[in-house]
Amino acid sequence: MHISRGGQTVRIYDGNGNAWYDIDIPGDHYVAGEYHMWENGVRGLAISF
């Protein structure tokens, strides 16, 4: 797990160390809160909570 500087995004990794999904915490940058799934090293579109 990695928490971005400022604590706005949490990234969760799978057992192989690849990004699995991001959680964008509600705040200044992400008003509603959202998450993104990763596929083949590419961050997917935002999905609102």
Residue pairs with C-beta under 8 A, 6 or more apart in sequence:
1 10
1 11
1 12
1 13
2 10
2 11
2 13
3 9
3 10
3 11
4 10
4 11
7 25
8 24
8 25
8 27
8 28
8 29
8 30
9 22
9 23
9 24
9 25
10 22
10 23
10 25
11 19
11 21
11 22
12 19
12 20
12 21
12 22
12 23
13 19
13 20
14 20
18 38
18 41
19 38
19 41
19 43
20 37
20 38
21 35
21 36
21 37
21 38
22 35
22 36
22 38
22 43
23 33
23 34
23 35
24 30
24 33
24 34
24 35
24 36
24 46
25 33
26 32
26 33
32 48
32 49
33 48
33 49
34 46
34 47
34 48
34 49
35 46
35 47
35 49
36 43
36 44
36 45
36 46
36 47
37 44
37 47
38 44
